[in-house]
Amino acid sequence: MMPPQQESHLTARIPLTNRPENVSDVHADPAEFDHLVMQTETRGDRCRQSTPPPPEIQLQSGNAFAILHSTLHPMTLKFEDVAYSISMPQKEACGCLGGSAPKPDRAILNGVTGMVRPGEIMAMLGPSGCGKTTLLTALSGRLPGKITGAVTYNGHPFSSLVKRSTGFVTQDDVLYPHLTVVETLVYTAMLRLPNTLTQREKLDQAESVILELGLTRCRNSIIGGPLLRGLSGGERKRVSIGQEMLVNPSLLLLDEPTSGLDSTTAQRIMVTLQGLARAGRTIVTTIHQPSSRLYKMFDKVVVLSEGTPIYSGAATRALDYFESIGFVPGMCVNPADFLLDLANGVAPDARGGGEHVRPDASDQNSLKQSLMLSFKRNLYNGLKAEIRQNCLETTSSRPGKASNNGSEKHWGTSWWNQFKVLFCRGLKERKHESFSGLRIFQVISVAILSGLLWWHSDLSHIQDQVGLLFFFSIFWGFFPLFNAIFTFPQERLMLIKERSSGMYCLSSYYFARMAGDLPMELLLPTIFTVITYWMGGLKATATNFFLTLLVILYNVLVSQGLGQALGAILMDVKQATTLASVTMLTFLLAGGYYIQHIPPFIAWMKYISFSYYCYKLLLGVQYSEDEYYECGPRVTCQVLDYPAIKHMELGNKSYDVAVLTIMLVGFRLVAYLALRMGQPH
């Protein structure tokens, strides 16, 4: 990473002199979109190379797309007496003492007040569990449940327009591991930037962020993850910040952006944030244990102890305030360490020049209560007066003013464009998983083994052929089902993050996911059928082969829909896998192959099994009334009278197709509704 001073000089030369004049259609097809992304990827050098950026992106300063230089709508954030509680579960008492004893609500936040203006960085300090992240989430408008108090943005309440002017960076970097840096930012730009920009302009906007945040050297490196080597922690954090900076937010909220980073990398992150703030943005961040160098970058701090403030105001006056009420820090103490000690109820020893004594629990609680009362008595009224004075000075604000103008539901781009971008992104991200060598080996090895076991079977071994068809229905019921279970639980965090940011509507994501899965999920069963069908000696006509293939592919889609529904409902892979195992075992036993005489009181189970209908269709496609097999010495019998086939009642194929169609639509509708109920709108 370049020194911050060099980065700031570099970023004065950003976007758009070589933009093609004919690039104006936002609704290009996916192939054209991928071509544009490929062009963007070739602009930079590979990670760990140090050559300068290509000439086409060394653009003149003052360009409208140098978006990190200034914010469009400065925003003043004020929060007064913010409180938030959660209901605790009732604790059951002993049976001899009667019923359950209600537990009081637990207060997470209690009367937090503060204000941060454009150009300032506010840091929230406090021990773990003191409510820092809860307060930050409340300020972003993403906290479920009811909060009391007032949170205003330029004097207006939270609205969808405020939401689109706010960036929120979570503590954990939720990114797709197989995408490169440039792909991650380009896809985000395509989704979040408005239709008033062309595709080329959106790509140039992503280029601007890459250069501004010092990501040029690793632009074509994959993000990586726990099991995949990629970017460093600091680079991933800057990519997360870059995703929010694409929309040039007026308010940027960050949850512990320096956690897990070394002091130098944390310093670089804070230098970046300081530059963003000096461009007129309002920045609020939680931070666990900053160094003294980081503390000097804060303009304001809020110190929380058990959800209650003990200080809120200018960072430079914090030590003076605590000294005025009798708490004198040591000579060389880190101010942040001193504040955290006080928030934990640990005071410096007045006799020891800053050395700490270890008080018992009662002393700690009494000290915390004393600090909370001192805040109320000495700082609270001044904060309220400052907020009221600012209310009088604040002019009409752009972000919040139109909160009720009917545009609450507004997306950055059209539904069709969302679908295309999500479709292309899904193909790039999941191709490594769907077409992994291990998965292909698994399918092809089972196909060859099955073909060898049923090698050139014929009607004289009709039981073997019937068994092969049942194996088709079961294998391509189990395999897609257990793969589909992981679909939504694995993407849960990403879906929550992107939907909370208003990047796209749920329906475009869901249909893009279904469409993106089709080529990946249907190719392997096609290869499997091509190998096993002809090796297994089934009816050697093109019509029978293609009908068998269509039935298997239809079965794959139904099975996949059931897996997606189970995953979306439970959102827990372990629970969904257990339920899927029980379900498929039930379908296996009730499929009509193992048990032909099912007791009447449980015979209904086969009618809810998609494997049962698939098996029937495979039998109906393979055998007809004019076929006979040798059922005894010099005795031939009609194939449809074979007991294992006759009891399946192959008469009405259209009915079986209709039932599978209902299951196909029904399972996917259930999956969509489950996602809708579990995700923010």
GULUM-429048 format. One line per 8 residues: their letters; for each residue x negated, y, z negated of C-alpha. Coordinates in Angstrom, 3 decimals. Example, Ala and Ser with C-alpha at 12.3 -4.5 7.8 and 13.67 -1.06 7.14 Angstrom:
# residues 2
as	-12.300 -4.500 -7.800 | -13.670 -1.060 -7.140
***
This chain:
# residues 681
mmppqqes	0.000 0.000 0.000 | -1.272 3.496 0.845 | -1.778 6.106 -1.849 | 1.338 8.179 -2.415 | -0.389 11.306 -1.138 | -1.158 9.664 2.197 | 2.360 8.260 2.433 | 3.887 11.679 2.019
hltaripl	1.771 13.021 4.920 | 2.638 10.056 7.092 | 6.345 10.456 6.578 | 6.366 13.881 8.133 | 6.053 12.207 11.533 | 9.185 10.142 11.978 | 11.871 9.131 14.416 | 13.329 9.701 17.760
tnrpenvs	11.338 11.132 20.670 | 11.329 8.009 22.816 | 14.969 7.016 22.348 | 16.494 5.809 25.641 | 19.205 8.171 26.790 | 21.518 5.395 27.941 | 21.738 3.638 24.563 | 25.164 4.709 23.390
dvhadpae	27.336 1.629 23.114 | 27.686 0.496 19.507 | 29.607 -2.585 20.618 | 26.839 -4.390 22.453 | 26.961 -8.140 22.574 | 24.948 -10.226 20.086 | 22.249 -11.010 22.638 | 21.636 -7.314 23.257
fdhlvmqt	21.657 -6.658 19.541 | 18.991 -9.330 18.962 | 16.961 -7.772 21.775 | 17.051 -4.398 20.022 | 15.938 -6.013 16.767 | 13.085 -7.761 18.582 | 12.005 -4.418 20.036 | 11.969 -2.917 16.565
etrgdrcr	9.947 -5.842 15.210 | 7.248 -5.381 17.849 | 6.660 -1.764 16.895 | 4.633 -2.577 13.775 | 1.671 -4.739 12.965 | 1.645 -7.933 11.027 | 1.292 -7.852 7.244 | -2.209 -7.265 5.920
qstppppe	-3.303 -5.406 9.065 | -4.290 -1.814 8.583 | -3.948 -0.207 12.049 | -1.835 2.958 12.262 | 1.760 2.944 13.470 | 2.321 2.845 17.245 | 2.686 6.215 18.995 | 6.376 5.799 19.720
iqlqsgna	7.252 6.108 16.029 | 4.800 8.857 15.108 | 7.414 11.545 15.547 | 7.510 15.185 14.748 | 8.584 16.563 11.406 | 11.900 18.269 10.938 | 13.775 15.525 12.764 | 17.257 14.764 11.485
failhstl	16.334 11.138 10.942 | 13.566 11.801 8.444 | 16.265 10.986 5.952 | 14.144 10.766 2.838 | 13.037 14.382 2.984 | 16.261 15.853 1.627 | 19.724 14.797 0.611 | 22.803 16.113 2.342
hpmtlkfe	25.022 16.592 -0.697 | 23.253 17.220 -4.025 | 25.194 15.695 -6.900 | 25.296 16.507 -10.607 | 26.225 13.528 -12.768 | 27.840 14.129 -16.158 | 29.084 11.581 -18.648 | 30.777 12.500 -21.914
dvaysism	31.600 10.210 -24.837 | 31.414 7.083 -22.675 | 32.546 4.018 -24.622 | 33.098 0.433 -23.549 | 34.169 -2.654 -25.500 | 34.670 -6.296 -24.658 | 37.141 -8.704 -26.208 | 35.529 -11.481 -28.173
pqkeacgc	37.021 -14.995 -28.030 | 39.014 -16.013 -31.052 | 37.150 -18.140 -33.534 | 39.054 -21.218 -34.570 | 39.279 -21.754 -38.288 | 39.291 -25.095 -40.091 | 42.544 -27.007 -39.896 | 42.978 -26.782 -43.664
lggsapkp	42.868 -22.979 -43.516 | 45.487 -22.512 -40.848 | 45.278 -21.038 -37.351 | 42.586 -19.138 -35.517 | 41.154 -15.916 -36.872 | 41.123 -13.004 -34.394 | 37.766 -11.347 -33.870 | 37.480 -7.599 -33.311
drailngv	36.341 -6.200 -29.981 | 32.600 -5.761 -29.620 | 31.495 -2.219 -28.790 | 28.854 -2.218 -26.049 | 28.751 1.574 -25.590 | 29.783 4.116 -28.183 | 29.999 7.810 -27.320 | 27.125 8.185 -24.835
tgmvrpge	26.786 11.716 -23.450 | 24.369 13.234 -20.973 | 23.862 15.117 -17.743 | 21.385 14.851 -14.887 | 21.069 17.326 -12.035 | 19.740 17.030 -8.469 | 15.960 16.774 -8.451 | 15.799 15.104 -11.866
imamlgps	14.991 11.563 -13.010 | 16.862 10.341 -16.051 | 15.535 7.250 -17.808 | 17.601 5.143 -20.193 | 15.460 3.645 -22.940 | 16.273 1.170 -25.662 | 15.710 -2.399 -26.833 | 17.165 -5.372 -25.003
gcgkttll	20.911 -5.641 -25.444 | 21.420 -1.986 -26.343 | 23.746 -1.301 -23.395 | 21.416 0.283 -20.819 | 22.557 -1.840 -17.880 | 26.199 -1.562 -18.962 | 25.950 2.230 -18.971 | 24.234 2.266 -15.578
talsgrlp	26.907 -0.024 -14.141 | 29.621 2.222 -15.581 | 28.037 5.269 -13.945 | 28.038 3.449 -10.593 | 31.754 2.712 -10.861 | 31.182 -1.058 -10.808 | 31.926 -1.933 -14.419 | 35.000 -4.170 -14.780
gkitgavt	37.508 -3.309 -17.458 | 38.394 0.042 -18.930 | 35.866 2.591 -20.096 | 36.799 5.590 -22.197 | 35.291 9.029 -21.922 | 34.649 11.062 -18.787 | 32.228 10.405 -15.930 | 32.225 13.050 -13.206
ynghpfss	30.280 13.629 -10.014 | 30.046 17.317 -9.175 | 33.046 17.745 -11.421 | 35.168 15.102 -9.656 | 36.066 11.558 -10.698 | 34.721 8.458 -8.996 | 36.138 7.818 -5.526 | 35.282 5.893 -2.395
lvkrstgf	33.527 8.966 -1.011 | 31.389 9.163 -4.139 | 30.706 5.453 -3.777 | 29.365 5.974 -0.259 | 27.073 8.712 -1.577 | 25.687 6.447 -4.308 | 22.907 3.872 -4.081 | 22.635 1.081 -6.642
vtqddvly	19.502 -1.066 -6.938 | 19.941 -4.108 -9.172 | 17.222 -5.481 -11.429 | 16.933 -8.688 -9.409 | 16.087 -8.156 -5.750 | 18.925 -9.935 -3.938 | 17.556 -10.392 -0.411 | 17.656 -13.082 2.263
phltvvet	14.314 -14.926 1.964 | 13.885 -15.907 5.637 | 14.463 -12.446 7.109 | 11.581 -10.072 7.693 | 11.411 -6.581 6.218 | 12.421 -4.939 9.479 | 15.272 -7.394 10.045 | 16.580 -6.820 6.527
lvytamlr	16.648 -3.045 6.927 | 17.939 -3.095 10.506 | 20.884 -5.346 9.680 | 21.683 -3.143 6.667 | 21.533 -0.049 8.869 | 23.848 -1.633 11.423 | 26.398 -2.368 8.713 | 26.206 0.729 6.535
lpntltqr	25.566 3.573 8.966 | 28.608 5.078 10.715 | 29.742 4.579 14.290 | 28.795 8.173 15.072 | 25.231 6.862 15.489 | 24.189 4.661 18.370 | 22.408 1.389 17.858 | 19.085 2.950 18.821
ekldqaes	19.600 5.752 16.321 | 20.354 3.238 13.584 | 17.159 1.358 14.421 | 15.199 4.603 14.230 | 16.792 5.330 10.871 | 15.493 1.961 9.619 | 12.057 2.846 11.042 | 12.108 6.069 9.076
vilelglt	12.727 4.221 5.803 | 9.985 1.684 6.555 | 7.442 4.441 7.077 | 8.608 6.573 4.161 | 8.397 3.720 1.653 | 5.008 2.466 2.837 | 6.259 -0.851 4.231 | 4.602 -0.582 7.655
rcrnsiig	1.852 -3.107 6.950 | 4.281 -5.860 5.965 | 7.209 -4.949 8.211 | 7.132 -8.306 10.024 | 6.546 -10.455 6.936 | 9.416 -12.502 5.562 | 10.933 -11.488 2.242 | 10.255 -14.857 0.615
gpllrgls	11.636 -16.346 -2.566 | 10.846 -18.742 -5.422 | 10.013 -21.587 -3.029 | 8.910 -19.517 -0.039 | 5.868 -17.287 -0.006 | 6.568 -13.766 1.168 | 6.315 -10.201 -0.102 | 4.908 -9.147 -3.438
ggerkrvs	7.206 -7.978 -6.218 | 6.519 -4.315 -5.561 | 7.163 -4.677 -1.838 | 10.444 -6.491 -2.462 | 11.500 -3.722 -4.846 | 10.754 -1.100 -2.207 | 12.797 -3.050 0.339 | 15.716 -3.034 -2.101
igqemlvn	15.319 0.711 -2.559 | 15.065 1.126 1.205 | 18.406 -0.614 1.734 | 20.071 2.024 -0.420 | 18.072 4.901 1.079 | 19.363 4.111 4.576 | 22.581 5.971 3.813 | 20.657 8.907 2.294
psllllde	22.446 8.732 -1.073 | 22.948 11.777 -3.271 | 22.849 9.634 -6.423 | 20.462 6.693 -6.810 | 20.873 4.288 -9.737 | 18.216 1.671 -10.479 | 18.290 -1.111 -13.050 | 14.769 -1.693 -14.419
ptsgldst	12.897 -1.157 -11.129 | 9.508 -1.840 -12.769 | 10.350 -5.131 -14.529 | 7.842 -7.872 -13.769 | 5.409 -5.511 -12.039 | 1.874 -4.623 -13.075 | 1.198 -1.071 -14.245 | -0.264 0.074 -10.925
taqrimvt	2.632 -1.241 -8.864 | 5.109 0.210 -11.360 | 3.332 3.553 -11.012 | 3.726 3.413 -7.240 | 7.426 2.653 -7.527 | 7.909 5.614 -9.858 | 5.897 7.897 -7.570 | 8.256 6.897 -4.768
lqglarag	11.282 7.650 -6.946 | 9.785 10.957 -7.996 | 9.400 11.936 -4.353 | 13.018 11.000 -3.677 | 14.165 13.072 -6.636 | 12.148 16.114 -5.596 | 14.005 15.978 -2.266 | 17.196 16.902 -4.104
rtivttih	18.549 13.530 -5.208 | 19.835 12.617 -8.627 | 18.100 9.505 -9.966 | 19.103 7.488 -13.019 | 17.148 4.402 -14.026 | 16.994 1.989 -16.896 | 13.506 1.028 -17.953 | 12.470 -1.418 -20.634
qpssrlyk	8.993 -0.467 -21.806 | 7.338 2.237 -19.685 | 3.731 3.248 -20.032 | 2.792 6.760 -21.063 | 2.039 7.580 -17.411 | 5.546 6.577 -16.386 | 7.111 8.452 -19.283 | 5.562 11.709 -18.063
mfdkvvvl	7.487 11.335 -14.783 | 10.875 11.390 -16.504 | 12.761 14.673 -16.623 | 15.408 13.443 -19.056 | 15.786 10.425 -21.302 | 18.697 8.772 -23.062 | 17.649 6.558 -25.976 | 20.219 3.964 -27.039
segtpiys	20.374 1.912 -30.205 | 23.113 -0.723 -30.316 | 25.058 1.152 -27.658 | 24.947 4.486 -29.494 | 22.679 7.375 -28.462 | 19.981 8.611 -30.807 | 18.590 11.075 -28.270 | 19.749 12.552 -24.966
gaatrald	17.940 15.424 -23.340 | 14.652 16.567 -21.861 | 11.856 13.991 -22.033 | 9.290 16.620 -23.019 | 11.302 17.651 -26.099 | 12.029 14.156 -27.447 | 8.983 13.903 -29.728 | 9.494 17.451 -31.015
yfesigfv	13.084 16.640 -31.890 | 12.220 13.510 -33.872 | 9.355 15.324 -35.574 | 11.834 18.019 -36.627 | 13.943 15.426 -38.436 | 10.989 13.828 -40.190 | 9.605 11.168 -37.809 | 6.067 12.062 -36.801
pgmcvnpa	4.371 9.922 -34.122 | 0.738 8.920 -34.300 | -2.012 10.797 -32.528 | -2.397 8.520 -29.496 | 0.954 6.731 -29.451 | 2.856 6.108 -26.231 | 6.015 8.261 -26.471 | 8.123 5.427 -25.045
dflldlan	6.809 2.985 -27.682 | 7.590 5.505 -30.411 | 11.170 5.952 -29.146 | 11.704 2.200 -28.836 | 10.475 1.651 -32.380 | 12.996 4.186 -33.656 | 15.773 2.579 -31.594 | 14.897 -0.734 -33.283
gvapdarg	15.046 0.875 -36.716 | 11.289 0.910 -37.251 | 9.882 4.260 -38.443 | 6.241 5.377 -38.623 | 4.727 5.376 -42.064 | 4.309 8.972 -43.140 | 1.273 8.026 -45.220 | -0.426 5.959 -42.585
ggehvrpd	-0.689 8.395 -39.717 | 1.578 6.481 -37.388 | 1.118 2.952 -38.685 | 4.351 1.045 -39.004 | 5.711 -0.750 -41.982 | 7.999 -3.713 -41.598 | 11.348 -2.887 -43.186 | 14.009 -5.422 -43.995
asdqnslk	17.322 -5.612 -42.129 | 19.135 -3.207 -44.434 | 16.400 -0.583 -44.008 | 16.538 -0.950 -40.239 | 20.316 -0.530 -40.157 | 20.201 2.484 -42.456 | 17.537 4.105 -40.266 | 19.604 3.513 -37.128
qslmlsfk	22.663 5.020 -38.776 | 20.604 8.003 -39.898 | 19.333 8.603 -36.354 | 22.849 8.303 -34.908 | 24.176 10.847 -37.418 | 21.265 13.183 -36.707 | 22.077 13.041 -32.994 | 25.703 13.932 -33.686
rnlynglk	24.704 16.764 -35.976 | 21.787 18.272 -34.043 | 22.134 17.456 -30.334 | 25.708 16.505 -29.524 | 27.239 19.979 -29.611 | 24.418 21.417 -27.532 | 24.900 18.707 -24.890 | 28.631 19.368 -24.732
aeirqncl	28.002 23.098 -24.366 | 25.480 22.483 -21.567 | 27.950 20.246 -19.739 | 30.745 22.817 -20.070 | 28.450 25.581 -18.840 | 27.487 23.459 -15.851 | 31.180 22.855 -15.088 | 31.672 26.606 -14.737
ettssrpg	28.667 26.932 -12.428 | 29.436 23.948 -10.197 | 30.886 24.915 -6.872 | 33.279 22.784 -4.863 | 31.589 19.484 -4.111 | 31.705 17.496 -0.943 | 31.469 13.888 -2.191 | 34.393 13.922 -4.570
kasnngse	36.698 16.503 -3.097 | 38.447 14.308 -0.597 | 39.035 11.415 -2.903 | 42.758 11.363 -2.225 | 42.854 12.222 1.435 | 43.821 8.756 2.557 | 40.323 7.587 3.463 | 39.742 5.447 0.391
khwgtsww	39.437 2.361 2.584 | 36.755 3.281 5.062 | 33.965 1.198 6.445 | 30.757 2.483 7.975 | 31.397 0.611 11.206 | 34.213 -1.248 12.954 | 35.407 -4.742 12.089 | 34.113 -6.140 15.369
nqfkvlfc	30.683 -4.611 14.875 | 30.555 -5.992 11.327 | 31.382 -9.429 12.723 | 28.625 -9.266 15.356 | 25.942 -8.074 12.957 | 26.858 -10.636 10.282 | 27.014 -13.377 12.916 | 23.515 -12.555 14.220
rglkerkh	22.101 -12.187 10.719 | 23.590 -15.519 9.650 | 22.089 -17.329 12.626 | 18.629 -15.938 11.880 | 18.780 -16.655 8.161 | 20.269 -20.163 8.228 | 18.620 -21.661 11.290 | 15.695 -22.772 9.100
esfsglri	18.053 -24.682 6.823 | 20.507 -26.084 9.373 | 17.839 -27.242 11.797 | 15.222 -28.262 9.286 | 13.095 -31.217 10.226 | 14.274 -33.204 7.234 | 17.942 -32.773 8.116 | 17.405 -33.671 11.772
fqvisvai	15.372 -36.722 10.740 | 18.141 -37.775 8.364 | 20.846 -37.667 11.034 | 18.822 -39.242 13.842 | 17.435 -42.015 11.643 | 20.945 -42.944 10.453 | 22.190 -42.818 14.067 | 19.455 -45.160 15.309
lsgllwwh	19.871 -47.509 12.351 | 23.633 -47.666 12.925 | 23.128 -48.304 16.623 | 20.754 -51.160 15.879 | 23.076 -52.716 13.283 | 26.044 -52.598 15.680 | 23.935 -53.274 18.768 | 26.194 -53.970 21.736
sdlshiqd	29.154 -55.198 19.725 | 32.212 -56.234 21.744 | 35.829 -57.315 21.296 | 34.732 -60.770 20.239 | 33.402 -59.042 17.126 | 36.326 -56.683 16.689 | 35.948 -56.488 12.934 | 32.450 -55.104 13.422
qvgllfff	33.723 -52.443 15.853 | 36.491 -51.430 13.473 | 33.876 -51.091 10.753 | 31.743 -48.854 12.993 | 34.681 -46.532 13.649 | 35.427 -46.327 9.938 | 31.768 -45.528 9.310 | 32.066 -42.652 11.791
sifwgffp	34.981 -41.165 9.868 | 33.368 -41.558 6.448 | 29.827 -40.445 7.283 | 31.043 -37.322 9.068 | 33.377 -36.672 6.184 | 30.745 -36.899 3.448 | 27.850 -35.167 5.223 | 29.518 -31.855 6.233
lfnaiftf	31.485 -31.695 2.975 | 28.439 -31.757 0.711 | 26.546 -29.303 2.928 | 29.472 -26.855 2.951 | 29.793 -26.877 -0.835 | 26.627 -24.763 -1.078 | 27.890 -22.113 1.354 | 29.456 -19.562 -0.976
pqerlmli	27.788 -20.357 -4.329 | 24.386 -19.757 -2.733 | 25.495 -16.420 -1.265 | 27.520 -15.296 -4.262 | 25.042 -12.708 -5.503 | 24.456 -11.326 -2.014 | 28.190 -11.148 -1.367 | 28.818 -9.310 -4.637
kerssgmy	26.000 -6.851 -3.938 | 26.990 -6.043 -0.379 | 30.722 -5.916 -1.020 | 30.158 -3.635 -4.017 | 28.232 -1.306 -1.712 | 31.102 -1.274 0.789 | 28.994 -2.727 3.603 | 31.762 -4.785 5.217
clssyyfa	35.209 -6.202 4.668 | 35.566 -9.768 3.453 | 37.394 -11.014 6.540 | 34.559 -10.014 8.897 | 32.061 -11.806 6.652 | 34.200 -14.937 6.449 | 34.897 -15.228 10.167 | 31.262 -14.490 10.995
rmagdlpm	30.201 -17.204 8.584 | 32.597 -19.722 10.132 | 31.545 -18.822 13.682 | 27.864 -18.925 12.759 | 28.227 -22.403 11.294 | 29.824 -23.895 14.421 | 26.763 -24.347 16.647 | 24.697 -25.566 13.720
elllptif	27.272 -27.940 12.265 | 28.517 -29.422 15.566 | 25.213 -30.111 17.285 | 24.005 -32.811 14.890 | 27.224 -34.904 14.976 | 27.132 -34.644 18.779 | 23.596 -36.055 18.860 | 24.609 -38.730 16.362
tvitywmg	27.602 -39.804 18.450 | 25.618 -39.871 21.700 | 23.099 -42.254 20.139 | 25.378 -44.514 18.126 | 28.341 -44.760 20.506 | 26.396 -46.256 23.399 | 24.105 -48.386 21.247 | 27.082 -49.732 19.315
glkatatn	28.769 -51.182 22.388 | 32.009 -49.202 22.194 | 34.158 -48.733 25.286 | 31.772 -47.517 27.970 | 33.897 -44.885 29.712 | 33.382 -41.132 29.736 | 36.994 -40.488 28.680 | 36.783 -42.682 25.605
ffltllvi	33.390 -41.257 24.669 | 34.478 -37.622 24.870 | 37.725 -38.285 23.030 | 35.784 -40.059 20.274 | 33.364 -37.130 20.105 | 36.224 -34.620 19.858 | 37.829 -36.553 17.010 | 34.524 -36.688 15.101
lynvlvsq	33.879 -32.970 15.614 | 37.409 -32.150 14.482 | 36.832 -34.287 11.409 | 33.598 -32.377 10.738 | 35.457 -29.044 10.818 | 38.141 -30.279 8.428 | 35.567 -31.735 6.053 | 33.543 -28.539 6.182
glgqalga	36.658 -26.514 5.347 | 37.326 -28.656 2.281 | 33.738 -28.208 1.106 | 33.947 -24.442 1.535 | 37.231 -24.355 -0.391 | 35.782 -26.323 -3.309 | 32.674 -24.138 -3.388 | 34.662 -20.888 -3.201
ilmdvkqa	37.080 -21.935 -5.940 | 34.488 -23.165 -8.430 | 31.450 -21.070 -7.396 | 29.321 -23.634 -9.195 | 27.378 -26.174 -7.169 | 27.240 -28.819 -9.900 | 30.961 -28.719 -10.626 | 31.891 -28.580 -6.945
ttlasvtm	29.614 -31.533 -6.122 | 31.166 -33.622 -8.885 | 34.705 -32.839 -7.727 | 33.756 -33.508 -4.097 | 32.310 -36.911 -5.041 | 35.549 -37.937 -6.737 | 37.602 -36.602 -3.813 | 35.614 -38.394 -1.130
ltfllagg	35.582 -41.627 -3.123 | 39.361 -41.428 -3.282 | 39.561 -40.779 0.460 | 37.151 -43.660 1.079 | 39.248 -46.167 -0.833 | 42.552 -44.898 0.551 | 41.292 -44.627 4.122 | 42.893 -47.893 5.224
yyiqhipp	39.806 -50.021 5.759 | 39.018 -51.568 2.390 | 42.579 -51.909 1.102 | 45.423 -52.742 3.476 | 48.150 -53.377 0.915 | 48.107 -50.393 -1.409 | 50.722 -50.462 -4.234 | 53.683 -48.196 -3.359
fiawmkyi	53.278 -45.910 -6.383 | 49.816 -44.849 -5.181 | 50.185 -45.288 -1.414 | 50.782 -41.525 -0.993 | 47.075 -40.873 -1.544 | 46.177 -41.917 1.991 | 48.390 -39.190 3.441 | 46.235 -36.453 1.909
sfsyycyk	43.005 -38.024 3.172 | 41.594 -36.483 6.346 | 39.405 -39.586 6.742 | 42.584 -41.669 7.069 | 43.847 -39.606 10.021 | 40.414 -39.484 11.634 | 40.124 -43.270 11.357 | 43.555 -43.696 12.943
lllgvqys	42.660 -41.418 15.843 | 39.367 -43.211 16.451 | 41.186 -46.539 16.598 | 43.857 -45.105 18.899 | 41.249 -43.668 21.259 | 39.229 -46.875 21.384 | 41.941 -49.514 21.819 | 45.027 -49.800 24.023
edeyyecg	47.913 -52.241 24.469 | 46.381 -54.063 27.457 | 43.290 -55.212 25.582 | 42.902 -58.709 24.114 | 40.367 -60.469 21.973 | 39.668 -64.143 21.259 | 41.461 -64.873 18.002 | 40.919 -68.648 18.076
prvtcqvl	39.606 -71.500 20.220 | 40.917 -70.677 23.707 | 43.493 -68.347 22.174 | 43.687 -64.627 22.932 | 45.577 -62.006 20.952 | 46.437 -58.402 21.594 | 43.932 -56.044 20.010 | 46.666 -53.846 18.524
dypaikhm	47.983 -56.893 16.665 | 44.682 -57.369 14.845 | 45.632 -57.020 11.120 | 43.091 -54.283 10.338 | 44.481 -52.230 13.241 | 48.149 -53.132 13.116 | 48.718 -51.892 9.567 | 47.338 -48.455 10.533
elgnksyd	50.412 -47.807 12.739 | 48.667 -46.136 15.662 | 51.840 -44.992 17.374 | 51.921 -41.173 17.167 | 48.535 -39.550 17.787 | 49.951 -36.022 18.074 | 51.252 -36.286 14.508 | 47.758 -37.176 13.235
vavltiml	46.248 -34.240 15.133 | 48.896 -31.909 13.707 | 48.162 -33.016 10.132 | 44.420 -32.496 10.644 | 45.157 -29.052 12.094 | 47.191 -28.117 9.008 | 44.315 -29.304 6.809 | 41.791 -27.380 8.919
vgfrlvay	43.697 -24.103 8.596 | 44.822 -24.755 5.022 | 41.386 -25.525 3.579 | 39.831 -22.443 5.166 | 42.708 -20.242 4.069 | 42.270 -21.487 0.504 | 38.534 -20.715 0.714 | 39.229 -17.187 1.942
lalrmgqp	41.828 -16.500 -0.746 | 39.460 -17.823 -3.425 | 36.762 -15.434 -2.203 | 39.266 -12.592 -2.059 | 40.334 -13.154 -5.656 | 36.767 -13.405 -6.909 | 35.199 -10.462 -5.068 | 35.547 -6.674 -5.278
h	37.729 -5.127 -2.585
***
